[in-house]
């Protein structure tokens, strides 16, 4: 089935460079594969029960909002956050690995709160269903 998709210019440029470097000619094939991987990674969030795993965030430490609010968000979710690790990538960028365990609904609330922070560059999930409610 054909559909139309809009891309930011920088993402489309990166996609085109990736395709050229690997000799891939079908943009549709890559987009299908990428969407499939995204859905597989996030499928656990569509279920019910208890999940555990990691929420990885990459952010710009120079953005005041994220510096001020990241700790507050984590304090609001102490019921599901079991640990976190912070690392400096360079003078401006940081990575945080937030280990979680709890109800899927509550983990989704945490993800939404993190994704709303200005200065967040990327959020990745590594979640596993570990039990029923």
Buried (B, 14 or more C-beta within 10 A) or exposed (E): EEEEEEEEEEEEEEBEEEBEEEEEEEBEEBBEEEEEEEEEEEEBBEEEEBBBBBBBBBBBBEBEEBBEBBEEBBEEBEEBBEEBEEEEEEEEBBBBBBBBBBBBEBBBBBBEBBEEBEBBEEBEBBBEBEEEE
